[in-house]
Amino acid sequence: MQSFDAFQMLGLDQRLGISAEELREAFREAGKRIHPDAGGSDGDFADLQRAHDMVASPSRRLAHWFELRGMKIDPRGAVDDSLMDLFAEVGATMQNCETLIRKRDDAKSALGRALLEDETQRCREELEGMIARVNDRIEYECAAFSHYQDASPSDATNAARSVRNLAFLEKWQASLRAIFPRML
């Protein structure tokens, strides 16, 4: 059995459906007790931050939840075919944005940059749309969490697929979000 319990560290019940606001409030309350300025140790606060990061990530939360129940989830392996199709679109969007960013960086004058403004706006809209699609797919994957609440060991295979799918989606989400400020 795993000794670190991120849910307990945050003062949360062991459940998969946790809102961002609920997590923020739990972290804030636990931080008041554990922060070094409040008499806690640096190590305890680092553990609290690790617990927050684990629960904030749907893929890591699901894997941790199963591990607390004695079921090891292997995050390695293939993702759903539909995600591979989405990945191709994510990759194309990122490549389009990176190409435009290089063009803007190479523009020698304000006029050159201004001439790229229409293309920049279209690229921003494409990027926003792709972020929304990835977010929607993360929500879709998280909708299965209610099923896993009553999981049996046989559900570990489906959970592993969900963990893999979510891990890839979270990476794509972070990559797309990292490009956005560079498009401004």
C-alpha positions, 0 to 999 in steps of 0.5 A: 500500500502506498504511504503518501496520500495526496487527498489526506494531505489536502484534507479531501475525501478520497474521490475523483470528482474534485473541482478546481475551486475545491482544490484551491480552498483545500490547498489554502487551508492546509497551507495555513497549517503546514507553511513554514511561516506558520510553523510547518517545515519546508519538507511538509510544505513541499509534500503539500505542493506535491499533493496539490499537483497530483490532485490537480492533474486528472491523469495523476489523480486517477492513477493515485486513486487506484494506487491507494486501492492497491491497483497499480496503473501503468501509464505507458502504452497506446492511446485511443485512435481518436486521440491520435487524430486529435494529436495530428490536428494539435501538431498542425496547429502548433506548427502553424503557430510556430511558423507564424511566430518565426515570421513575426520575429524575422519581420524587420519593420513595424510594417512587416509585422503589421502585414502579418496581423490578419494571419496572427489573428487567424492563428490565435483563433485556431489556437483557441479552438484547439485549446477548447477541443483539448479541454473538451476531451479532458472533460469527456475523459473525466466523465468516466471518473464516476464509473471508477468510483465503484471500480473493481480490479477489472476496471484497472485496464480501462483506468490505465487507458484513461490515465494514458489518454489524460496524460497525453491530453494534459501535455498537449494542453500545456503545450498549446497554452505555452504558445498562446502568450507568444501569439500576443 
